[in-house]
Amino acid sequence: MATTGLDSFDRSVHKSNEWLNELMERLGTDDRRYAYRVLRAYFHLLRDRLTVDEAAQLAAQLPLLLRGVFYDGWDPSRTPETYRDRETFLARLAERAQLAGPTEASVAAEAATQVLRARITEGEVEDVLHVLPASIRTLLEPAERP
């Protein structure tokens, strides 16, 4: 574990690394920078699509370091954004995370949602997903596979 001399910082670095490691595993990569780009872009897309209150409730459950990533560059006066289609969500994720296109963005979004679901309370995940339009929600929570 990192040793900054502050327990809360060290715990946050450790927990943030756990998030990245889990995302790397779900993405099938060992590229930490890639996983970070995906997680950062995913957080920003969610944050900008949520109400200010819902974004704050989600951020409150993130490790301190990732909470900073979540809020980085945020202008709450411009949220929530109002697009409703999955194509826009995927195009923005692909652009912001530097992904090849919508197929890679779809895989990344699903993986990031799985990590989110594993790491924050179920009620908060449901609240976040409920705020999103159905087309985006089904992208993030695809039907169960056999």
N, C-alpha and C positions, 0 to 999 in steps of 0.2 A: 504494500500500500504506500502511496505517496506520503511524504512527511513534510508538511508545510509548517508544522508546529501548532496548528489549530485543528482540533478534532473535527469540527464541523466541516472545514474545507477538505480534510483528508477523507472523511466519510463520503462527501459529495463527489470527489474525484473517483473514489472506489465504485460508488453506485453508478456514476456516469459511464465508467468503463464497463460495468456489467451490462448496461443498456446497449452500448456499442458492440460488445462481444455477442450478445444475443442477436442483435440485428445482423451482424456479420454471419453468424451461423445460419440464420433464416434466409439470408441472401446467397449463401453458398460462396462466400468470399473471405479472404484474409486481409483485404484492403481496408484498413481503418479509415483512411481519408474518404474512400467511397461511401462507407457506412455513415460517416459523419455528414457528408454532403446530403445523403438521402434523409437522415434524421432531421437535420436542420431545415431542409426544404419542406419536409412533411410537417414539421412543427409550425413553420411560418404559414403554410397553406391552411392548416387547421385554424390557427390563431386568427388569420385574416377573414375566415369564413364564419367564425363564431361571434356571438355577442361579446361585448366587453366583459360582462359578468361571467359568462361561461368560460371565456379564455382565462380569466383570473382564477376560477375554480380549478380548471385543468392545471394551470401552471403551479398552483399551490401544492400539487401532489408530485411535482417533478423534483429530482435532486437539485440542490442549489445551483450547481454549474449548468445543468441543462435548463433550468429556469432562466438563467441569463441568456442562453442560446435562444430560447423560446421568445423572449422579449426583445432581443436585439433588433434594432431598427423599426420597432413597432410604432405606428401612428394610430392610436385608438380612434381618432376622429374619422378615420377612413374605413372603419369596420362597422358592421360586417359587410363584406363584399356580397354581391347579390347574384353572381352567376349560379346557374342551377344544373349545368350539364357536366357529365363526367369527362367529356372531351377537353373542356377548358381546364378542369382540375389536372388531368393527365399531362396536358401540354405545359402547364405551369410547373408541375413537378419535374417533368423531363428537362425543361429549361433551367430551372433553379438548381437542380441536383446534377446537371450536366450528364443526363442520361441519353441513350441512343434514340428513344422515341416512346410512344404510348405503351407499347408492350412491356418494355423494361420498367417504365413508370408504374404500370399496373402491378407488376410483381413487387416492386419496391413499396408501393402504397399498402399492399396487403401484408407484407412482412413487417412494416413499421406499425401497422394497426395491431398485429399479433403481439408485438413487443409492448405496445401501449396497454393492451388488454392484460398482459401478464404482469405488468408492473404498477398499475394504478387500480383503484377500486373499481369493481364492476359497475357500480352505480354511476360513477363519473364517466366511464366509457360510454354507457348507455345514454347519459345526458348529452355528451358530445355528439354522438351519432344521431341522436334524435333531432338536434338542431340542424343537421345537414339535410339537403334535399335528397329525396329517395334515390335518384340516379347516382349520387356520390356515395351515399350510405351503402348501396348494394355493391359498389366498387370496393369499398373498404371491408365489407363483411359479405364476401361471396357465399353462395349456397354451400352447404356441407358437401364434401366430396366423399364418394364411396370408399 
